[in-house]
Amino acid sequence: MRPPAPHILLLVTDQHRWDAFGGLEPSGQLRTPNFDRLFEGGARFDRHYTSTPSCTPARAALLTGRSPWRHGELGYGSIAHDYAP
């Protein structure tokens, strides 16, 4: 028998540093109960990298599986209509 397929929820938020969440922020002053529950019940990656520091090219890389130099979105331009289906 095959094991059931995992349920994967990928949250891509914008403008959040690592210390913007109560479960990660060292002083304990922030209250983010919903994110804290997600952290407790899921996987947390403490060492992760992005090929670009801006969100549009990084999200295009997630959607296409290609690096920014291969998918062509290196800034905030509009070339998504050029992507292969």
Backbone as ProteinMPNN parsed JSONL, in Angstrom:
{"seq_chain_A": "MRPPAPHILLLVTDQHRWDAFGGLEPSGQLRTPNFDRLFEGGARFDRHYTSTPSCTPARAALLTGRSPWRHGELGYGSIAHDYAP", "coords_chain_A": {"N_chain_A": [[0.829, -1.168, 0.0], [0.431, 2.219, -0.752], [1.75, 5.037, 0.966], [-0.209, 7.756, 2.266], [-0.444, 10.785, 0.371], [1.517, 13.638, 1.195], [0.343, 16.595, 2.858], [0.941, 19.721, 1.76], [1.671, 23.004, 2.529], [2.598, 25.957, 1.293], [3.722, 28.941, 2.304], [4.184, 32.117, 1.168], [5.29, 34.959, 2.109], [5.537, 38.528, 2.177], [7.944, 41.053, 2.821], [8.817, 40.317, 5.388], [11.046, 39.927, 7.96], [13.246, 37.558, 9.59], [12.886, 37.93, 12.311], [10.325, 38.838, 12.666], [8.331, 37.314, 13.615], [6.661, 35.902, 16.34], [7.423, 33.351, 17.348], [10.056, 33.146, 16.599], [11.392, 35.444, 17.228], [13.731, 36.784, 19.435], [13.248, 38.226, 21.909], [10.698, 37.703, 22.763], [8.559, 39.447, 22.738], [6.783, 39.844, 20.648], [3.55, 38.913, 19.424], [2.332, 36.426, 17.667], [0.233, 34.321, 17.173], [-0.992, 32.6, 15.242], [0.952, 32.147, 13.246], [2.849, 31.017, 14.957], [1.632, 28.589, 15.66], [1.692, 27.334, 13.164], [4.474, 27.091, 12.864], [5.027, 25.307, 14.945], [3.701, 22.968, 14.16], [4.778, 22.246, 11.731], [7.43, 22.156, 9.278], [10.458, 23.847, 9.781], [12.813, 25.901, 8.329], [15.977, 26.766, 9.003], [18.246, 27.578, 7.715], [18.33, 28.976, 4.832], [18.263, 30.03, 1.435], [18.07, 32.502, -1.152], [17.961, 33.072, -4.638], [17.759, 35.618, -5.526], [17.395, 38.815, -3.969], [15.011, 40.199, -4.137], [11.419, 40.07, -4.284], [9.844, 39.465, -6.64], [11.522, 38.213, -8.728], [12.361, 36.006, -7.178], [9.958, 34.654, -6.605], [9.182, 34.045, -9.21], [11.155, 32.205, -9.785], [10.383, 30.125, -8.069], [7.935, 29.441, -9.284], [8.655, 28.671, -11.892], [10.787, 26.94, -11.627], [13.293, 27.58, -12.382], [16.436, 29.355, -12.371], [16.871, 32.906, -11.786], [18.464, 33.878, -13.829], [17.889, 32.159, -15.842], [15.099, 32.188, -16.157], [14.648, 34.846, -16.688], [13.553, 36.982, -15.24], [14.781, 39.434, -13.621], [14.336, 41.646, -12.138], [11.782, 43.955, -11.362], [10.239, 43.789, -13.625], [7.884, 42.989, -16.292], [7.602, 40.116, -17.544], [6.336, 37.739, -17.451], [4.467, 36.696, -19.226], [6.031, 35.612, -21.166], [6.931, 33.166, -20.278], [7.369, 29.643, -20.539], [4.586, 27.423, -20.894]], "CA_chain_A": [[0.0, 0.0, 0.0], [1.146, 3.482, -0.805], [1.403, 5.969, 2.048], [-0.971, 8.909, 1.759], [0.35, 11.926, -0.077], [1.595, 14.659, 2.242], [-0.325, 17.877, 2.654], [1.986, 20.75, 1.773], [1.203, 24.377, 2.486], [3.731, 26.848, 1.107], [3.358, 30.333, 2.545], [5.175, 33.057, 0.667], [4.895, 36.277, 2.598], [6.392, 39.596, 1.69], [8.381, 42.077, 3.745], [8.988, 39.808, 6.748], [12.358, 39.433, 8.359], [13.155, 36.38, 10.447], [12.475, 38.28, 13.672], [8.987, 39.438, 12.638], [7.395, 36.296, 14.089], [6.835, 35.674, 17.769], [8.12, 32.108, 17.632], [11.461, 33.254, 16.222], [11.935, 36.694, 17.756], [14.356, 36.392, 20.697], [12.807, 38.875, 23.147], [9.39, 37.199, 23.154], [7.61, 40.548, 22.825], [5.782, 39.786, 19.573], [2.482, 37.918, 19.557], [1.863, 35.955, 16.355], [-0.21, 32.969, 17.524], [-1.28, 31.742, 14.093], [2.232, 31.711, 12.701], [3.487, 30.153, 15.939], [1.038, 27.25, 15.506], [2.248, 26.755, 11.935], [5.859, 26.706, 13.14], [5.035, 24.149, 15.828], [3.19, 21.77, 13.505], [5.344, 22.028, 10.402], [8.88, 22.182, 9.139], [11.053, 25.178, 9.797], [14.129, 25.867, 7.723], [16.769, 27.823, 9.621], [19.296, 28.013, 6.79], [17.751, 28.964, 3.494], [18.851, 31.051, 0.579], [17.314, 32.871, -2.332], [18.867, 33.455, -5.725], [17.641, 37.065, -5.66], [16.843, 39.372, -2.745], [13.708, 40.836, -4.334], [10.383, 39.04, -4.282], [9.328, 39.059, -7.942], [12.351, 37.17, -9.329], [12.379, 34.807, -6.336], [8.699, 33.937, -6.831], [9.232, 33.495, -10.562], [11.985, 31.005, -9.698], [9.539, 29.075, -7.491], [6.896, 29.042, -10.235], [9.205, 28.071, -13.107], [11.831, 25.966, -11.337], [14.521, 28.051, -13.018], [17.09, 30.477, -11.71], [16.517, 34.166, -12.429], [19.221, 34.059, -15.067], [17.277, 31.287, -16.845], [13.716, 32.582, -16.443], [14.686, 36.188, -17.244], [12.969, 38.004, -14.357], [15.852, 39.85, -12.722], [13.893, 42.815, -11.379], [10.338, 44.057, -11.22], [9.635, 43.917, -14.952], [6.717, 42.138, -16.572], [7.873, 39.198, -18.652], [5.719, 36.454, -17.141], [3.769, 36.179, -20.4], [7.012, 34.919, -21.999], [7.285, 31.87, -19.7], [6.791, 28.458, -21.166], [3.477, 26.895, -20.069]], "C_chain_A": [[0.88, 1.241, 0.0], [0.768, 4.353, 0.388], [0.625, 7.147, 1.467], [-0.034, 10.047, 1.361], [0.385, 12.982, 1.019], [0.795, 15.896, 1.859], [0.74, 18.951, 2.801], [1.34, 22.122, 1.62], [2.436, 25.264, 2.405], [3.24, 28.275, 1.272], [4.492, 31.21, 2.062], [4.687, 34.438, 1.077], [5.922, 37.296, 2.158], [6.753, 40.529, 2.841], [8.497, 41.582, 5.188], [10.431, 39.368, 6.956], [12.16, 38.244, 9.288], [12.633, 36.717, 11.835], [11.116, 38.974, 13.723], [7.921, 38.463, 13.126], [7.695, 35.983, 15.546], [7.619, 34.425, 18.104], [9.604, 32.152, 17.32], [12.154, 34.435, 16.867], [12.457, 36.455, 19.162], [13.792, 37.028, 21.962], [11.456, 38.358, 23.635], [8.318, 38.263, 23.241], [6.513, 40.49, 21.762], [4.775, 38.681, 19.834], [1.973, 37.587, 18.156], [1.365, 34.52, 16.524], [-0.474, 32.066, 16.322], [-0.005, 31.244, 13.424], [2.931, 30.755, 13.667], [2.939, 28.738, 15.851], [1.542, 26.569, 14.241], [3.684, 26.297, 12.154], [5.917, 25.427, 13.97], [4.631, 22.863, 15.106], [3.804, 21.463, 12.159], [6.855, 21.989, 10.43], [9.349, 23.63, 9.141], [12.473, 25.055, 9.272], [14.931, 27.051, 8.238], [17.89, 28.342, 8.724], [18.749, 27.871, 5.374], [18.285, 30.166, 2.725], [17.913, 31.345, -0.574], [18.309, 33.311, -3.4], [18.806, 34.952, -6.003], [17.005, 37.621, -4.396], [15.482, 40.053, -2.919], [12.657, 39.771, -4.642], [9.947, 38.576, -5.67], [10.211, 38.011, -8.617], [12.387, 35.882, -8.504], [11.098, 33.996, -6.528], [8.634, 33.343, -8.226], [10.086, 32.234, -10.579], [11.196, 29.845, -9.094], [8.525, 28.54, -8.508], [7.451, 28.313, -11.458], [10.211, 26.965, -12.836], [13.164, 26.348, -11.952], [15.129, 29.184, -12.214], [16.715, 31.764, -12.429], [17.258, 34.393, -13.747], [18.683, 33.174, -16.182], [15.832, 31.68, -17.146], [13.609, 34.04, -16.885], [14.122, 37.301, -16.385], [14.026, 38.394, -13.328], [15.471, 41.059, -11.879], [12.388, 42.793, -11.266], [9.637, 44.25, -12.556], [8.459, 42.974, -15.128], [7.015, 41.275, -17.783], [7.21, 37.843, -18.433], [4.979, 35.863, -18.338], [4.712, 35.454, -21.343], [7.376, 33.538, -21.481], [6.651, 30.738, -20.48], [5.66, 27.932, -20.288], [3.909, 25.67, -19.278]], "O_chain_A": [[1.92, 1.299, 0.657], [-0.398, 4.403, 0.778], [0.795, 7.488, 0.297], [1.03, 10.232, 1.951], [-0.617, 13.197, 1.701], [0.603, 16.193, 0.68], [1.367, 19.072, 3.853], [0.562, 22.36, 0.695], [3.229, 25.316, 3.344], [2.436, 28.76, 0.476], [5.633, 31.06, 2.5], [3.785, 35.004, 0.46], [7.049, 36.947, 1.807], [5.939, 40.759, 3.735], [8.292, 42.361, 6.119], [10.958, 38.539, 6.213], [11.042, 37.96, 9.719], [12.001, 35.877, 12.476], [10.791, 39.627, 14.715], [6.729, 38.763, 13.055], [8.853, 35.82, 15.931], [8.407, 34.429, 19.05], [10.342, 31.263, 17.744], [13.373, 34.428, 17.034], [11.712, 35.969, 20.012], [13.858, 36.401, 23.019], [11.104, 38.555, 24.798], [7.245, 37.994, 23.781], [5.428, 41.035, 21.964], [5.11, 37.639, 20.398], [1.264, 38.384, 17.541], [2.021, 33.59, 16.055], [-0.199, 30.868, 16.39], [0.107, 30.068, 13.078], [3.543, 29.781, 13.231], [3.702, 27.778, 15.957], [1.793, 25.364, 14.241], [4.073, 25.23, 11.679], [6.761, 24.564, 13.726], [5.157, 21.791, 15.405], [3.391, 20.509, 11.5], [7.471, 21.811, 11.481], [8.707, 24.512, 8.571], [13.24, 24.203, 9.72], [14.608, 28.203, 7.948], [18.419, 29.429, 8.956], [18.718, 26.779, 4.806], [18.697, 31.172, 3.304], [17.063, 30.525, -0.924], [19.369, 33.855, -3.09], [19.702, 35.499, -6.646], [16.153, 36.96, -3.802], [14.866, 40.444, -1.928], [12.966, 38.711, -5.188], [9.7, 37.384, -5.856], [9.685, 36.987, -9.051], [12.437, 34.788, -9.067], [11.156, 32.769, -6.604], [8.091, 32.254, -8.411], [9.778, 31.29, -11.308], [11.32, 28.708, -9.55], [8.288, 27.334, -8.582], [6.788, 27.43, -12.003], [10.469, 26.137, -13.709], [14.07, 25.518, -12.033], [14.437, 29.884, -11.475], [16.281, 31.715, -13.58], [16.732, 35.024, -14.664], [18.986, 33.409, -17.352], [15.38, 31.521, -18.28], [12.569, 34.438, -17.41], [14.205, 38.467, -16.769], [14.148, 37.754, -12.283], [16.227, 41.45, -10.989], [11.786, 41.734, -11.093], [8.546, 44.818, -12.605], [8.092, 42.246, -14.206], [6.717, 41.656, -18.915], [7.497, 36.893, -19.162], [4.876, 34.642, -18.45], [4.253, 34.745, -22.239], [8.068, 32.794, -22.176], [5.545, 30.861, -21.008], [5.759, 27.987, -19.062], [3.109, 25.1, -18.536]]}, "name": "protein", "num_of_chains": 1, "seq": "MRPPAPHILLLVTDQHRWDAFGGLEPSGQLRTPNFDRLFEGGARFDRHYTSTPSCTPARAALLTGRSPWRHGELGYGSIAHDYAP"}
